[in-house]
Amino acid sequence: MDGVILTIFVVLVLLFVVLPLIGMALWAIVSTIVVGLIVGGLGRLVVPGAQPIGFLATVGAGLCGSILGGFFGQHVFHIGWFATLLLEIAIAAVVVAVMTGRLRRAGVGPSR
């Protein structure tokens, strides 16, 4: 439970402190949140069997991945909004998959 609260706190600090300081526009923040929530939620549905992490942790991982993808797309690669959206989806999916795989190998939670 402490990990979920810490994850939510870190995400909120990123959204409302760090991202505005580095110059991310409000529409970019909103699209990043939507993509992260959708990819995190779909991450639970796509992978069959019991998951080693909870729903909120999966959604948080998707949200963190989409924030990274949005930052890289806008500020590092300077690509258009559609390519940034695709990058957000890809990185969010990778973060959810990596987090689930690590916890599964560590033996945390139920296994298949």
C-alpha positions in Angstrom: 0.0 0.0 0.0 2.9 2.4 0.8 4.3 1.8 -2.7 1.0 2.8 -4.3 0.8 6.0 -2.3 4.4 6.9 -3.1 3.7 6.2 -6.8 0.7 8.5 -6.8 2.6 11.2 -5.0 5.5 11.0 -7.6 3.1 11.1 -10.5 1.3 14.2 -9.0 4.6 16.0 -8.5 5.6 15.2 -12.0 2.3 16.4 -13.4 1.9 19.7 -11.5 5.5 20.7 -10.7 8.1 19.2 -13.1 6.2 19.2 -16.4 5.1 22.8 -16.2 8.7 23.8 -15.3 10.1 22.2 -18.4 7.5 23.8 -20.6 5.0 21.0 -21.4 1.7 22.5 -22.6 -1.5 21.8 -20.8 -3.0 19.9 -23.7 0.1 17.7 -23.7 -0.3 17.0 -20.0 -3.9 16.1 -20.5 -3.2 13.8 -23.4 -0.4 12.2 -21.5 -2.7 11.5 -18.6 -5.4 10.0 -20.8 -2.9 7.8 -22.7 -1.3 6.6 -19.4 -4.6 5.7 -17.8 -5.9 3.9 -20.9 -2.6 2.0 -21.5 -2.3 1.1 -17.8 -5.9 -0.1 -17.7 -5.5 -2.1 -20.9 -2.3 -3.6 -19.5 -4.4 -5.4 -17.0 -6.8 -6.8 -19.6 -4.2 -7.8 -22.2 -2.0 -10.0 -20.1 -3.7 -13.3 -19.2 -3.7 -14.9 -15.8 -3.1 -13.5 -12.3 -1.0 -10.3 -12.2 1.7 -9.7 -9.6 0.8 -6.0 -9.3 -2.4 -4.3 -8.5 -4.6 -2.3 -10.8 -3.5 1.1 -9.4 0.2 0.2 -9.8 -0.4 -0.9 -13.4 -2.2 2.3 -14.2 0.6 4.3 -12.4 3.2 2.5 -14.5 1.3 3.3 -17.6 1.0 7.0 -16.6 4.7 7.2 -15.8 5.6 5.7 -19.1 3.3 8.0 -21.1 4.9 11.0 -19.3 8.3 9.8 -20.4 7.1 9.2 -23.9 5.5 12.7 -24.1 8.6 14.3 -22.8 10.9 12.5 -25.3 8.5 13.1 -28.2 8.2 16.9 -27.6 11.5 17.9 -26.1 14.1 15.4 -27.2 12.9 14.2 -30.7 10.8 17.3 -31.5 8.2 15.2 -33.4 4.6 16.0 -34.2 1.7 15.4 -31.9 0.6 12.1 -33.5 4.1 10.6 -33.4 4.4 11.8 -29.8 1.1 10.1 -29.0 2.4 6.8 -30.5 5.6 7.2 -28.5 3.6 7.7 -25.3 1.6 4.6 -26.0 4.7 2.5 -26.8 6.8 3.6 -23.8 3.8 3.2 -21.4 3.2 -0.3 -22.7 6.9 -1.2 -22.2 7.0 0.2 -18.7 3.9 -1.8 -17.7 5.4 -5.0 -19.3 8.7 -4.5 -17.6 7.2 -3.8 -14.2 5.0 -6.8 -14.4 7.8 -9.1 -15.6 10.2 -7.9 -12.9 7.6 -8.6 -10.1 6.7 -11.9 -11.6 10.4 -13.0 -11.7 10.9 -11.8 -8.1 8.0 -14.0 -7.0 5.8 -11.1 -5.8 2.1 -11.7 -6.0 0.3 -14.6 -7.7 1.9 -16.4 -10.7 0.3 -18.0 -13.7 
